[in-house]
Each structure stands twice: as C-alpha cells, then as structure tokens.
Amino acid sequence: MLGPLGAIAAIGGFVGDVLQPLFDIAPWVAGFSLATFVGSLVALVIYRRTSTVELAESLIPAVLVLSAGSTLIFAGYSVLWNEAPERGFLAANVEPVSRAQASLLGLEEEIAEISEAVDRTEEIVSDTAVEVDENQALLEQIIDNQTGPVTMPDGKLLNIAVAQFGTLADGTMSKSETGRNTSAMIFNRLCDEFLEPEEICDQSEDPATPLSQLYGDSIALWHDSMALEFKGAELGMVTGADAAARAQSAEDLAERVNANIVIYGYVQSENGSDTVYTEVYFKGDKTRSEPDALAGTHEIGQPVTLLFPEGHESRPTELREALRWRTQALAWITAGLTDDVSNNREAALATFQQASDSLADWEDDRGRATIEYFIGRQAFFLRDYETAFAAFQKSIELNPTYPNAQVALGATYYDHAQLYFLRDIPDFQSDCVSQAAIERSAGTLLEAELSMSQAQKHIEEAIRVAPNSPYPATAGLAHMMMGQNDRLIAQTRLFAGDLDQARTLLDSSLYQFQLAQQAFTGSNEFVYRGMAHDGTGGTWTLVAQTELQRGNQAAATDAWNASIQSYEMCLAEEANMPTELFDLMAKVNVFNCGCRDSLELIKEYVGSQ
C-alpha cells in the first residue's frame, strides 16, 4: 500500500502547493478521505457479518487503508500550508512552477472579470426591463389619452362605416391592394363631400356637390385610414363566403360600432381579371308602423370588371373611374337619408329625385334601381301614392329581381287600399292615421280592390325573388304583407256575404303571418314581431266575425281568445324590447295604435257578451 499512498502524497502535495494561492484543497480532501474511511469501516463490519466470501477478495481493505492514509496525509498538508509562503513552497523556490502558477492566476483573474461583467449585464438588463415596463405604461396612457371613441357618436343623424374591401377566393376573404384602394377611394369621396378637416380626409379631388355645408354636422364617417385620435376601433373587413354571411357580418359590424350604414364589398379574380362588388348595409327604420324594406343589404350598381392587372400604373385611374358613379350615388343616398332620419321627408324626396336626375347618364340599371327605390320609399311615407307607384315600378323595371322594391310596391298598393276602409275612423284613433293620408288613398271600393290585386301580384313576386336578397327579413316582410293583404281581401268578401271565401283567405292570412314570425324569430326584430302579432290578432278578429255569421258561437269564442292572445304577445314584444332599441314612434304607431287599442276593444266586446 506504500506505493499508492506515496503517489497520493506526491501528487496531492504538488497540486495543492501550486494551487495554494487560488484554493486550499487540503482540508477538503482530508474531509472527503475521512468520510470514505468511516464508510469503509461500516462496510467492513457489515461484510464480515453477512458475506461468505473471504475479506481479502474484496476491495474494502484497500479502500480502508487508502482513505486512512489520505486522511493523515492531507491533514498534515493542512497544518503545513498554514505556515507556507503566500505562493506556496514550490513556486517560491522553483522558477518553472512559479511561471505555471502565474498563468493559472491570470486565468482566474479573467474568470473573475467575466463573472463581474455578467453580474453587471444582469443589472443592466434588470434596469432596462423596469424602464421598458415604465415606458409601456406611459405609452398606454398616451394612447388612452389620444385614442378616439370605439363606437360612433349617438348625436349624429347618420353614422357611416366604410369597411375594408378584401379579395374573395375559395370562400375566404383576404387583404389585397385593389380591395384596400377601393375602400379608400369610396371613403375619400364621401369624406370630401361631407367632412372638411384635412387631417381626416385625403382630399384628392374636388367635391362634385357642396353637401358638407348642408349635412356635415349631421354625419359621422369612419374608415380605418383615420388617425387614432378620431377613431379608436378597427373596422376591418366584412367577411363571408356568400351574400347572407357577408350581410350578417355587416350587421355585426354596425352593432359593434353603432353605425347606421356599412359600406362594404369585395374583389373577385377570374380569368386574369378582377371584378369589384359594392354593397351597402342599412339598419333601416321599423318605427313608422310600416314594414320598411330598406333594412338589410342593397347592391350599389352592378359588379365592375377591371382590365388592368393589380400593380399596373393605370389600375388606380381605372378603379377611380369605375367607382365614380357609385361614390356619387352613395353621396346622394347619404344626403337623402340624413333628411329622412331628421324626419324631413319632403326634403328627402326632393334629394333623391335630384339624385335620379344627376345620375341619369349612369349606365348601370341596378345602381339606378336603388335610387328609384329610395324615391318610392320617401313618397310612400308621404302617402304620395302616384309618385311611389311610379318610382317602385321603375326600380323593378331596371332590376326585376330586386325583392326590396317588389315588397315595397306591394306594401304601397296595400296601404292605398286599406286606408279606403278607414274613412270612418274612430276619434280615439285619429292620432294614428291622418285624414290627409286617408283622402289620398283609394276613392272607391273598385279602386281599392284593384290596389289589393296589384299588391298581391307584387308581394307574390317579392316572395319568389326573396331568396336573392341577402337580408333574411325581406322574406319575412313579404309574408307579413301577404298576410295583411289576404285579410283585407277577406274583409271585402265578408262584407259581400261570401263567408266561405272569406274564411279561406283568413286561413291563408294566418299562415302568412306564421311564416313572417318564423323569419323574425331569434333576432332583435321586436317591432316586426309586434307587427306580425298585431296582424294575426286582426285576422283572428275577422275569423270570429265570420264564424258568428255562420252561427258557430264556439268557433267564434275560440277566435276571440286567439285574437286576445295575439295582441298580448304583441305587447310582450314591447315589454321585452331593450331600452337602447326602444323608440317612441314604435310605441305610438305599432303598440298603442295597433295592439293596445285593439286589445281593449276586443276585451270590452267579449266581456259584454
């Protein structure tokens, strides 16, 4: 064992002496050796008690002797090196050893410097992170202070959101240069027309009509190109693989940012050419106790095919020229609807008629059909029947598959007929229908019957073409108007004593109102559902009168009860309507003049029987 112990003593002594200035290894090696020695003793005891193999054949004796010797050797070195020179015995007396030790000391110093640099870097990183957090908080505060509202203002008559156009391919909408430019050109034209601040508008062209002085204070206009201080919400694209999905996306956007109108569209590539589609979503107005076919999506002109490829220097000029008529039409529609929302219907009608004259050279039947529709709509609200008939008819001639125009023309003919039967209106309902409107309606029963026939014709056509409309409520409106017209015709048959024909028409009326209710179920169309319940209640009232004339008292009683239930369901729609959707005109024209007054009359009659 002396050979190994001698090697341990020589090597350990040399290494420990050279490394003395860096690290005193002797106490640590002595402690480790002592622990090994104690462990070996324990192993020896256990081995002798349990093993059947001779002890000399194991390594335990060798480990025991080496660990004991190493403990004594390094314990001695620990005492010796306490009295050694600062650099150790060998380095102080042997030059080669001194140079080797110096190299090691230099490496240690470099390691120490590196460690110190790492520590400093960690401190810098920590300080920088704190500064970043502070700057981020400051930036967020600045943005909060400078960012505009996330919803459009409540104080404007019209809130118009011009969404980003995208390129539609394989059912997916994606961003494109043509889509971005289309959206920007439409916004800039409307901005030029109605808004004046240069920081909002890219005033690249002179307005065609000086509308800003007349309507600028009444309109809010948003586009994603606006600075954050004016608009704090991103509009993005109106997406969807088909027209109905895009209409729903536009409706969602309108609700999100409080817009009355959303202008949107898309680009589609085919055979190397891009075609631009432009559409407008209107929230519409359902508060005049009239089914309003404005609500929903309308095309603004036919799709436009561009000849120059994207990126070509002539593409922007071509696109601007292609959009010229559409942006002009949108400006006129905006102006007319501003008059409409402000309840200045005469001015609205005049504006749309002026628009029709201004756009007379627009070689786009669909686009001009939309303008004619707006003329008819305003004339209808004014009970200017002849103007409304002519405008809606012209709209249909320009675009026969325009369901909104078909249902609006049918509603106008129905209204022209139904007011004939209200000439002896009770005093308590004098606030519901003006005498002037009644005087403009059908003057004779024959004229009323002719209007009912025309109403049926156009409403049937509206139901047929309604699937072409991206707005589901168009079909619901058509069915509701058919229910109203069937009931009105049944009323004439009842007065004429044709009870069987009257009952057949009344059953048809109930079915049409049921279809209308299905179309409005699950939506926020509280007023439309109220109208449908009101119509259903009126039909059940005539069913009761028909059965009374037939002598069927039980059937009449059931009909009276069904009528009462329908009117109560109408008033439930009023009660369930959220505050933000409630409108005083809806309360007066739909719920009071319709459901509430009728319910009181029927309850009074049934109670007297």
C-alpha positions in Angstrom: 0.0 0.0 0.0 3.0 2.3 0.4 3.2 2.8 -3.4 -0.3 4.2 -3.9 -0.1 6.2 -0.7 3.2 7.7 -1.9 1.7 8.7 -5.2 -1.2 10.3 -3.4 1.1 12.2 -1.2 3.4 13.4 -4.0 0.7 14.3 -6.5 -1.6 15.8 -3.8 1.3 17.8 -2.3 2.4 19.2 -5.7 -1.1 20.2 -6.9 -2.1 21.6 -3.5 1.1 23.6 -3.2 0.8 25.1 -6.7 -2.9 25.9 -6.2 -2.5 27.3 -2.7 -3.0 31.0 -3.7 -6.1 30.0 -5.6 -7.7 27.5 -3.4 -6.6 25.5 -0.3 -7.6 21.9 -1.2 -6.0 20.1 1.7 -8.9 20.4 4.3 -11.5 19.4 1.7 -9.5 16.3 0.5 -8.8 15.4 4.2 -12.5 15.6 5.0 -13.6 13.6 2.0 -11.0 10.9 2.8 -12.2 10.7 6.4 -15.8 10.2 5.2 -14.6 7.5 2.9 -12.7 5.9 5.8 -15.7 5.8 8.1 -17.9 4.4 5.3 -15.3 1.7 4.7 -15.4 0.7 8.3 -19.1 0.4 8.3 -18.9 -1.7 5.1 -16.3 -3.9 6.7 -18.5 -4.7 9.7 -21.5 -5.5 7.5 -19.4 -7.5 5.2 -17.9 -9.7 7.9 -21.3 -10.4 9.3 -23.1 -11.3 6.1 -20.7 -12.3 3.4 -19.4 -15.8 2.9 -16.5 -14.6 0.7 -13.1 -14.0 2.2 -12.5 -10.4 3.1 -9.2 -10.4 1.2 -11.0 -11.0 -2.0 -13.0 -7.7 -1.7 -11.8 -4.0 -2.2 -12.9 -2.9 1.3 -9.4 -3.4 2.9 -7.7 -1.4 0.1 -10.2 1.4 0.3 -9.9 1.4 4.1 -6.1 1.7 4.1 -6.0 4.3 1.2 -8.7 6.5 2.8 -7.0 6.4 6.2 -3.6 7.3 4.6 -5.1 10.1 2.5 -6.8 11.5 5.6 -3.5 11.6 7.5 -1.5 13.0 4.5 -3.9 15.9 3.7 -4.5 16.6 7.4 -0.7 17.1 7.6 -0.7 19.3 4.5 -3.4 21.5 6.1 -1.2 22.2 9.0 2.0 22.6 6.9 0.4 25.0 4.3 -0.8 27.3 7.1 2.8 28.2 7.6 3.8 28.2 3.9 4.8 31.3 1.8 1.9 33.2 0.1 2.6 31.4 -3.2 3.5 28.0 -1.7 6.8 26.3 -1.2 7.4 25.1 -4.7 6.5 28.4 -6.5 8.7 30.3 -4.1 11.8 28.1 -4.9 11.3 26.6 -8.3 11.0 29.0 -11.3 9.1 26.7 -13.8 6.5 26.1 -11.1 6.3 29.8 -10.5 5.6 30.6 -14.1 2.9 27.9 -14.3 1.2 29.2 -11.2 1.3 32.8 -12.7 -0.6 31.6 -15.8 -3.2 29.9 -13.6 -3.6 33.1 -11.6 -4.1 35.2 -14.7 -6.8 32.8 -15.9 -8.5 33.1 -12.6 -8.5 36.8 -12.8 -10.0 36.7 -16.3 -12.7 34.4 -15.0 -13.4 36.8 -12.1 -13.6 39.7 -14.6 -16.0 37.7 -16.8 -18.2 36.9 -13.8 -18.2 40.5 -12.7 -19.2 41.6 -16.3 -22.0 39.0 -16.2 -23.2 40.4 -13.0 -23.2 44.0 -14.4 -25.0 42.8 -17.5 -27.7 41.2 -15.4 -28.1 44.5 -13.5 -28.4 46.4 -16.8 -31.0 44.0 -18.2 -33.0 44.3 -15.0 -32.9 48.1 -15.0 -33.8 48.1 -18.7 -36.8 45.8 -18.1 -38.0 48.2 -15.5 -37.6 51.1 -17.9 -39.5 49.2 -20.6 -42.4 48.5 -18.2 -42.5 52.1 -17.2 -42.3 53.3 -20.9 -45.0 50.8 -21.9 -47.3 52.1 -19.1 -46.6 55.6 -20.3 -47.3 54.7 -23.9 -50.6 53.1 -23.0 -51.5 56.2 -21.0 -50.6 58.4 -24.0 -52.7 56.1 -26.4 -55.6 56.2 -24.0 -55.5 60.0 -23.9 -55.1 60.3 -27.7 -57.3 57.4 -28.9 -60.8 58.3 -30.2 -64.0 56.6 -29.3 -64.6 52.9 -30.1 -68.2 53.5 -31.1 -69.7 56.1 -33.4 -71.5 59.0 -31.7 -75.1 58.9 -30.7 -75.6 62.6 -31.5 -75.3 62.2 -35.3 -78.2 61.5 -37.6 -76.2 59.1 -39.7 -73.2 57.0 -38.7 -71.4 55.6 -41.8 -68.7 53.0 -41.5 -66.7 52.2 -44.7 -65.2 48.8 -44.1 -62.1 47.4 -45.8 -62.7 45.5 -49.0 -61.0 42.2 -49.5 -60.4 39.7 -52.2 -62.7 36.6 -52.1 -61.2 33.3 -53.2 -62.4 29.8 -52.2 -64.8 31.2 -49.6 -62.0 33.1 -47.8 -61.7 36.9 -47.7 -58.1 38.2 -47.6 -56.5 41.7 -47.9 -55.5 43.0 -51.3 -54.2 46.2 -52.9 -57.3 46.6 -55.0 -59.6 46.0 -52.1 -57.7 48.5 -50.0 -57.7 51.1 -52.7 -61.5 50.6 -53.4 -62.4 51.2 -49.8 -60.1 54.2 -49.5 -61.5 55.8 -52.7 -65.1 55.4 -51.5 -64.2 56.9 -48.1 -62.2 59.8 -49.5 -65.1 60.7 -51.9 -67.6 60.7 -49.1 -65.2 62.5 -46.8 -64.7 65.1 -49.5 -68.4 65.6 -49.8 -69.4 65.7 -46.1 -66.3 66.4 -44.0 -63.9 69.2 -44.2 -60.9 68.7 -41.9 -57.8 67.8 -44.0 -56.4 65.6 -41.2 -59.4 63.3 -41.6 -59.9 63.3 -45.4 -57.4 62.7 -48.1 -58.8 65.5 -50.2 -57.5 64.3 -53.5 -60.4 65.5 -55.6 -62.9 68.3 -55.6 -66.4 67.6 -54.3 -69.0 67.1 -57.1 -71.7 68.6 -54.9 -71.2 71.0 -51.9 -73.0 68.8 -49.4 -70.7 69.4 -46.4 -72.3 72.7 -45.5 -75.8 71.1 -45.5 -75.1 67.8 -43.9 -71.6 67.8 -42.4 -72.7 68.4 -38.9 -75.2 65.5 -39.1 -72.9 62.8 -40.3 -70.1 60.7 -38.8 -67.9 58.9 -41.2 -65.4 56.2 -40.2 -62.6 54.4 -42.1 -59.5 52.5 -40.9 -57.3 55.2 -42.5 -58.3 57.7 -39.9 -55.9 58.6 -37.1 -56.4 57.1 -33.6 -57.5 60.4 -32.2 -60.6 60.3 -34.4 -61.5 56.6 -34.3 -60.4 54.1 -31.6 -61.8 50.9 -33.1 -60.7 49.0 -36.2 -63.5 48.3 -38.7 -61.6 45.6 -40.7 -63.2 43.6 -43.5 -66.8 42.4 -43.9 -66.2 38.7 -44.4 -68.3 35.7 -45.6 -68.3 33.2 -48.4 -71.8 34.2 -49.6 -74.1 37.2 -49.6 -76.1 36.2 -46.5 -72.9 35.6 -44.5 -71.5 39.0 -45.5 -74.8 40.7 -44.7 -74.6 39.2 -41.2 -71.0 40.3 -40.8 -72.0 43.8 -41.9 -74.9 43.8 -39.4 -72.5 42.7 -36.6 -70.1 45.5 -37.5 -72.9 48.0 -37.4 -73.9 46.8 -34.0 -70.3 46.8 -32.7 -69.5 50.4 -33.8 -73.0 51.9 -33.6 -73.3 52.5 -37.4 -76.5 53.1 -39.3 -74.8 52.3 -42.6 -72.0 50.0 -43.5 -70.4 50.2 -46.9 -68.5 47.1 -47.9 -67.7 44.8 -50.8 -65.1 42.5 -52.2 -62.9 41.8 -55.2 -63.0 38.5 -57.1 -60.5 37.3 -59.6 -61.5 35.3 -62.6 -59.7 34.6 -65.9 -57.0 37.1 -65.1 -59.4 40.0 -64.4 -60.5 41.5 -61.1 -64.2 42.3 -60.5 -65.3 44.7 -57.8 -68.6 44.2 -55.9 -70.0 47.1 -53.9 -72.8 46.6 -51.3 -74.4 48.7 -48.5 -76.0 47.5 -45.3 -78.7 49.7 -43.8 -80.1 49.2 -40.3 -83.3 50.6 -41.7 -86.3 52.1 -39.9 -89.1 50.0 -38.4 -90.6 52.7 -36.2 -93.2 54.2 -38.6 -95.7 51.2 -38.2 -94.9 50.4 -41.8 -92.8 47.4 -42.9 -89.6 49.1 -44.2 -87.8 47.2 -46.9 -84.8 49.5 -46.6 -83.3 47.4 -43.8 -80.6 45.0 -45.0 -78.2 44.9 -47.9 -78.6 46.7 -51.2 -76.4 46.5 -54.2 -74.9 49.8 -55.4 -74.6 49.1 -59.1 -73.5 46.1 -61.0 -70.1 44.5 -60.4 -67.3 46.2 -62.3 -64.6 44.3 -64.1 -61.1 45.9 -64.2 -58.9 45.3 -67.3 -55.5 46.3 -65.9 -53.8 43.9 -63.6 -53.1 44.7 -59.9 -49.9 46.7 -59.7 -50.2 48.3 -63.2 -49.7 52.0 -63.2 -53.1 52.5 -64.9 -55.0 50.4 -62.3 -55.7 53.3 -59.8 -57.1 55.6 -62.6 -59.2 52.7 -63.9 -60.6 51.9 -60.5 -61.3 55.5 -59.7 -63.3 55.9 -62.9 -65.2 52.7 -62.3 -66.2 53.8 -58.8 -67.1 57.4 -59.9 -70.8 56.8 -60.4 -71.1 54.6 -57.3 -69.4 57.0 -55.0 -71.6 59.8 -56.4 -74.7 57.6 -55.7 -73.5 56.9 -52.2 -73.2 60.6 -51.6 -76.7 61.3 -52.7 -78.1 58.3 -50.7 -76.3 59.7 -47.6 -77.7 63.1 -48.1 -81.3 61.8 -48.7 -81.2 59.5 -45.7 -79.9 62.3 -43.5 -83.1 64.3 -44.4 -85.1 61.1 -43.8 -83.7 60.4 -40.4 -84.3 64.1 -39.4 -88.0 63.5 -40.3 -87.8 66.0 -43.2 -89.4 63.7 -45.7 -90.3 66.3 -48.3 -86.6 67.3 -48.4 -85.5 63.6 -48.5 -87.9 63.0 -51.5 -86.5 66.1 -53.3 -82.9 65.0 -52.6 -83.5 61.5 -54.1 -85.3 63.0 -57.1 -82.3 65.3 -57.6 -80.0 62.3 -57.3 -82.0 60.5 -60.0 -81.6 63.5 -62.4 -77.9 63.7 -61.5 -77.3 60.0 -62.2 -79.4 59.8 -65.3 -76.4 59.0 -67.5 -75.2 56.2 -65.2 -75.3 53.1 -67.5 -76.0 50.8 -64.6 -79.6 49.5 -64.2 -79.0 48.1 -60.7 -77.5 51.3 -59.4 -80.3 53.5 -60.8 -82.9 50.9 -59.5 -81.6 51.6 -56.0 -82.1 55.4 -56.3 -85.6 54.8 -57.7 -86.3 52.6 -54.7 -85.4 55.4 -52.3 -87.6 57.8 -54.2 -90.5 55.4 -53.8 -89.8 54.9 -50.2 -90.0 58.5 -49.3 -93.1 59.1 -51.4 -94.8 56.2 -49.6 -94.1 57.7 -46.2 -95.6 61.0 -47.5 -98.6 59.0 -48.9 -97.7 60.4 -52.3 -99.0 57.2 -53.9 -98.7 58.1 -57.6 -95.0 59.1 -57.1 -94.4 56.0 -55.1 -96.1 53.7 -57.6 -94.0 55.2 -60.5 -90.7 55.0 -58.7 -91.1 51.5 -57.4 -92.3 50.3 -60.8 -89.3 51.9 -62.5 -87.0 50.3 -59.9 -88.4 46.9 -60.7 -88.1 47.5 -64.5 -84.5 48.3 -64.0 -83.9 45.3 -61.7 -86.7 42.7 -61.8 -85.1 40.6 -59.1 -84.9 43.4 -56.6 -87.0 42.0 -53.7 -87.0 45.1 -51.6 -88.6 47.1 -54.4 -91.2 44.4 -55.0 -92.3 44.1 -51.4 -92.3 47.9 -51.1 -94.5 48.3 -54.1 -96.8 45.6 -52.8 -97.0 47.4 -49.4 -97.8 50.7 -51.1 -100.7 49.2 -53.0 -102.0 47.5 -49.8 -101.8 50.8 -47.9 -103.6 52.6 -50.8 -106.4 50.1 -50.5 -106.6 49.6 -46.7 -107.0 53.4 -45.9 -110.2 53.3 -48.0 -111.8 51.2 -45.3 -110.7 53.7 -42.5 -112.6 56.7 -43.8 -114.9 56.4 -40.7 -112.0 56.1 -38.3 -113.0 56.4 -34.6 -112.0 59.6 -32.8 -109.7 57.7 -30.4 -107.6 56.6 -33.3 -107.4 60.0 -35.1 -103.8 60.3 -34.0 -102.9 57.0 -35.6 -103.9 57.8 -39.2 -104.0 61.3 -40.7 -107.1 62.4 -42.5 -104.9 63.8 -45.3 -103.4 60.3 -45.9 -106.9 58.8 -46.0 -108.0 61.3 -48.6 -105.1 60.4 -50.8 -106.0 56.7 -50.7 -108.4 54.8 -53.0 -111.6 56.8 -53.5 -113.9 53.9 -54.4 -114.3 50.2 -53.5 -113.4 49.3 -57.0 -110.2 51.3 -56.9 -109.3 49.7 -53.5 -109.9 46.2 -55.0 -107.7 47.0 -57.9 -104.9 48.1 -55.5 -105.4 44.9 -53.5 -104.9 42.9 -56.7 -101.7 44.8 -57.6 -100.5 44.3 -54.0 -101.0 40.5 -54.3 -99.2 40.4 -57.6 -96.1 42.2 -56.4 -95.9 40.6 -52.9 -96.1 37.1 -54.6 -93.2 38.2 -56.8 -91.3 39.5 -53.8 -91.7 36.1 -52.1 -90.4 34.4 -55.2 -87.3 36.5 -55.6 -86.7 37.0 -51.8 -84.0 34.2 -51.8 -81.9 36.5 -54.0 -81.8 39.0 -51.1 -79.0 38.6 -48.6 -81.2 40.0 -45.9 -83.5 37.3 -44.4 -86.1 39.8 -43.2 -87.1 40.6 -46.8 -88.9 37.3 -47.0 -90.5 37.9 -43.6 -91.7 41.3 -44.7 -93.2 39.8 -47.9 -95.1 37.2 -45.9 -96.3 39.8 -43.4 -97.6 42.0 -46.2 -99.2 39.0 -47.9 -101.0 38.2 -44.6 -102.2 41.8 -44.4 -103.5 41.8 -47.9 -105.2 38.4 -47.6 -107.0 39.7 -44.6 -108.0 42.9 -46.3 -109.5 40.9 -49.3 -111.2 38.6 -46.9 -112.8 41.6 -45.3 -114.3 42.6 -48.6 -115.6 39.1 -49.1 -117.1 39.1 -45.6 -118.9 42.3 -46.3 -120.2 40.8 -49.5 -121.5 37.8 -47.6 -119.1 35.3 -49.2 -118.3 33.6 -45.9 -116.5 30.5 -47.3 -114.2 32.6 -49.5 -113.6 35.0 -46.5 -112.6 32.1 -44.3 -110.3 30.6 -46.9 -108.5 33.9 -47.2 -108.3 34.3 -43.4 -106.7 30.9 -43.1 -104.2 32.0 -45.7 -103.6 35.2 -43.8 -102.9 33.3 -40.6 -100.4 31.1 -42.4 -98.6 34.0 -43.9 -98.2 35.7 -40.5 -96.9 32.4 -39.1 -94.2 32.4 -41.8 -93.4 36.0 -41.0 -93.0 35.2 -37.3 -90.6 32.4 -38.2 -88.5 34.8 -40.2 -88.2 37.2 -37.3 -87.6 34.6 -34.6 -84.3 34.7 -32.7 -83.5 38.3 -33.8 -83.8 41.8 -32.4 -86.8 42.5 -34.6 -89.1 43.3 -31.7 -91.1 45.8 -33.8 -91.5 43.4 -36.7 -92.7 40.6 -34.4 -95.1 43.1 -32.8 -96.4 44.0 -36.3 -96.9 40.3 -37.1 -98.7 39.6 -33.8 -100.9 42.7 -34.4 -101.7 41.4 -37.9 -102.5 38.0 -36.5 -104.8 39.5 -33.9 -106.7 41.4 -36.6 -107.1 38.3 -38.7 -108.5 36.3 -35.7 -110.9 39.1 -35.1 -112.3 38.7 -38.6 -112.4 34.9 -38.1 -114.6 35.4 -35.1 -116.9 37.7 -37.0 -117.1 35.2 -39.9 -117.9 32.3 -37.5 -120.6 34.4 -35.8 -122.3 35.0 -39.1 -122.1 31.3 -39.7 -123.8 30.7 -36.4 -120.8 28.9 -34.9 -120.5 30.5 -31.4 -117.9 28.1 -30.1 -115.6 28.7 -33.0 -116.1 32.5 -32.7 -115.2 32.4 -29.0 -112.0 30.5 -29.7 -111.2 33.0 -32.3 -111.8 35.9 -29.9 -109.5 34.3 -27.4 -106.8 33.7 -30.1 -107.1 37.4 -31.0 -106.6 38.5 -27.4 -103.6 36.2 -27.1 -102.0 37.6 -30.2 -102.4 41.2 -29.1 -101.0 40.3 -25.7 -98.0 38.7 -27.4 -97.6 41.9 -29.3 -97.4 43.9 -26.1 -95.0 41.4 -24.7 -92.6 42.3 -27.5 -92.9 45.9 -26.4 -92.1 44.9 -22.8 -89.1 42.8 -23.8 -87.6 45.4 -26.1 -84.2 46.6 -24.7 -84.1 50.2 -23.8 -81.5 51.0 -26.5 -83.8 49.7 -29.2 -87.0 51.4 -27.9 -88.5 54.2 -29.9 -91.4 56.5 -29.1 -92.8 56.2 -32.7 -92.9 52.4 -32.4 -94.7 52.7 -29.1 -97.4 55.0 -30.6 -97.8 53.6 -34.1 -97.3 49.9 -33.5 -98.0 49.0 -29.9 -100.6 51.7 -29.0 -102.5 52.3 -32.2 -102.3 48.6 -33.1 -102.1 46.1 -30.3 -103.2 48.1 -27.2 -106.2 49.8 -28.7 -107.4 46.6 -30.4 -106.9 44.5 -27.3 -109.0 46.9 -25.2 -111.8 47.0 -27.8 -112.0 43.2 -28.1 -111.9 42.6 -24.3 -114.7 45.1 -23.9 -116.8 43.4 -26.6 -116.2 39.9 -25.3 -117.0 41.0 -21.8 -120.3 42.4 -22.9 -121.4 39.2 -24.5 
